[in-house]
Amino acid sequence: MATLQNFDAEIAKTKQVVQDMRTKIEQSGTVLDTLATADKKIGDANFDIENARIEDVLKQQKVMEGNIADLIIGLEDATNVFGAEFESMKNYTGWENFIGIFSSQSKQRMRTDRVRNMSLAGNLQELLAKSDTIVGILKAQKEVLDQRYKTSETSLSQVIERRKTTMSNLEAVQKRIEELNPMLLDIENKIAASTSQKDRTQLEGERSKLATEYNEKQAKEQELLAESQTLERYTSMFQTFVDSLNNQIAAQSTLINKLTIDTEQRIVLYKALEDSLKTAAQQDVAHKINTLGSQVDNTAEETMAGIGAASQKHIGDLLEMHEKNMVASADIQRRKKLADDAFARRFDEVLKKHNSANYVQS
């Protein structure tokens, strides 16, 4: 049977990457929520810090998804090896067939002992347990991403509206500046043409007021222009952030879908193993008693005790799905092909890389 190498260490490492990503995503989301509040001031220094953090999140996203995809491929490799070894259990070995020439009972007993002594059940339980762990990581992360995506999308819309308001205010200020320019020029001409000291004093007072307003509007124009440019940069950056969240959600869904269907396949294998062990137990006692009754059932139960109870929940789930006609082999294969195709499209590079560095070795 293939051995799963470093899976626990890889899962632990992936958990840490996921936790780090959650922290940074939450920090970026908080900044975005702050930007959505109209009375909050923003600056270029904050932008550089936030931009670096989002770029780091994007890099970690690829690492995390690649790690989990590789783990899933490794589990599938192990399942395929398991399936091949399980198929070998259904038939008699050459030695068992040779013994069968002399004693069919010994032949059956040898096959039963071989089935009992193989560690397939334990290995399959391990596959199911690791599948559950990875699905748990993915679902928890997807829940966080879904919530953050909703709030961030709303905040981004508010930031966009804030920039629109800023642009509208900027246009109003610029329009007023355009109005003040000819007014100042006109009053300058009047002052130059005036010969009355009283009129000149009054005109100079009006010019002072207009000049003060003009200077204030120019300062406001620069302030609004800087705010608009900063909001534009933040809008572009956080659009990337929100798009990244959406992309992560899609990736999580692809991974969850594939792993869920792969797990169904493992459950079917487990059920087949269970049936095979019971059949082997029945064959083992069939030559000892004339009627297959409670003794056969008891012997089969004793044989199954070696499998343990860790996967009974999965068997219960399997039976429930059987009732809904969800786990017919043909249906699983059909849905698995769709999930595999979607997985291959999104994680083509990981698949290629995995071919040269498998987690699972024969």
Buried (B, 14 or more C-beta within 10 A) or exposed (E): BBEBEEBEEBBEBBBEBBEBBBEBBEBBBEBBBBBBEEEEEBEEEBBEEBBEBBEBBBEBBEEBBBBBBBBBBBBBBBBEBBEEBBEEBEEBBEEBEEBBEEEEBEBBBBBBEBBBEBEBBBBBBBBBEBBBBBBEBBEBBBEBBEEBBEBBBBBBEBBBEBBEBBBEBBEEBBEBBEEBEEBBEEBBEBBEEBEEEEEBEBBBEBBEEBBEBBEEBBEBBEBBBBBBEBBBBBBEBBEBBBEBBBBBBEBBBBBBBBBBBBBBBBBBBBBBBBEBBBBBBBBBBBEEEEEEEEEBBEBBEEBBEEBEEEBEEBBEBBEEBEEEEBBEEEEBEEBBEEBBEBBEEBBEEBBEBBEEEBBBEE
